[in-house]
Amino acid sequence: GAVVSQHPSRVICKSGTSVKIECRSLDFQATTMFWYRQFPKQSLMLMATSNEGSKATYEQGVEKDKFLINHASLTLSTLTVTSAHPEDSSFYICSARKGGGEKLFFGSGTQLSVL
Amino acid sequence: DQQVKQNSPSLSVQEGRISILNCDYTNSMFDYFLWYKKYPAEGPTFLISISSIKDKNEDGRFTVFLNKSAKHLSLHIVPSQPGDSAVYFCAANNNNDMRFGAGTRLTVKP
C-alpha cells in the first residue's frame, strides 16, 4: 500500500507559539491531501483539503488564519497551527489519495498538547 | 450534520466469536464505503471497502455488507482475535468527499 509519513508524532508547546506539522507521500504523488482533527472518542473531522499549487479549501468553522496549510509540492503538505492555545490540543491526521483511487492513506498522526 | 453514524461507541466480544460493527448513513449520494481500523496514537489503516453496486465484499475474516435501501452497512469479523481490538471507523465517499463515523471501539477478550 501507499505510504504517508507525518511528523512530528507528538509535540508539546507553550500557549502562543506556532507548530508546524508535515505530511509527506513517500511513494506516490498527491495533488490533494486532507487534514483531519480528532478529539477523544470522536470522529475524524475534516479540517481542510490541501491542493498542490493553490489555496487550501477549508471546512466550515475552521479558521484559515489559525490553521495555515501549504502544499508546495506533489509530495508535501504542511499544517501550521498559529498562536496555539490549549483548546487546539488534539490529534491531527493527514491523508492522501494515490492516483484516482477511492482509498485514503493516512499518516500516523500528530498529538499536539498546548500548555 | 452527522452524515455517517456509528451508534455503538464500544463492543466487546469473546475471542473466536463474531464481531459485528454497524454503520448508518443519511446521504444517498454516497457511492463507496470503507472501514478503517485505528490503534491509539496512530493513523487509521484501510481495512475493507464496498462499492454501492454491491451488497457484500469479503476479504479473509472480514466481510462488509451493504443495505442501500436501509442506508446501512456492517462489518463482520469472524473469528475475532485479540489483535482485532481497535477503533473501527466507517467512512462513506461521494465524489472524493469522504465522511467518517465516530468510531466503535472493539475489544476482543481472550
Chai-1 contact restraints between the chains, C-beta under 6 A:
chainA,res_idxA,chainB,res_idxB,connection_type,confidence,min_distance_angstrom,max_distance_angstrom,comment,restraint_id
A,Q42,B,A102,contact,1.0,0.0,6.0,A-B,restraint_1
A,S43,B,F100,contact,1.0,0.0,6.0,A-B,restraint_2
A,S43,B,A102,contact,1.0,0.0,6.0,A-B,restraint_3
A,L44,B,F100,contact,1.0,0.0,6.0,A-B,restraint_4
A,I93,B,G43,contact,1.0,0.0,6.0,A-B,restraint_5
A,E102,B,Y32,contact,1.0,0.0,6.0,A-B,restraint_6
A,E102,B,N93,contact,1.0,0.0,6.0,A-B,restraint_7
A,K103,B,F46,contact,1.0,0.0,6.0,A-B,restraint_8
A,F106,B,G43,contact,1.0,0.0,6.0,A-B,restraint_9
A,F106,B,P44,contact,1.0,0.0,6.0,A-B,restraint_10
A,G107,B,G43,contact,1.0,0.0,6.0,A-B,restraint_11
A,S108,B,E42,contact,1.0,0.0,6.0,A-B,restraint_12
A,S108,B,G43,contact,1.0,0.0,6.0,A-B,restraint_13
A,G109,B,G43,contact,1.0,0.0,6.0,A-B,restraint_14
